[in-house]
């Protein structure tokens, strides 16, 4: 059975949270997920072209999780990643944190 590919978008200040989420999802889903977190020092091998790896992961994702804080939803890179996945018709799941609420999410994350 093929693993479901998950792309986690976040800002650098959320690196520890993204890593904790990745570990939790891997444990809870018994290794059935292939989880990509850019710049987490384990997903992209040393010497690889970072942007090429991000592009490949975005194109191959089955679902995207966006760590959505008031700070992150305004960042261009988080929105770029969400837009790239959204254009493919892939589910985008915002995980609200740090005071963010579903009602306060910008469109299209709110949708």
Secondary structure, 3 states (H helix, E strand, C coil): CCCEEEEEECCHHHHHHHHHHHHHHHHHCCCCEEEEECCCCCCCCCCCCHHHHHHHHHHHCCEEEEEECCCHHHCHHHHHHHHHHHHCCCEEEEEECCCCCHHHCCCCCCC
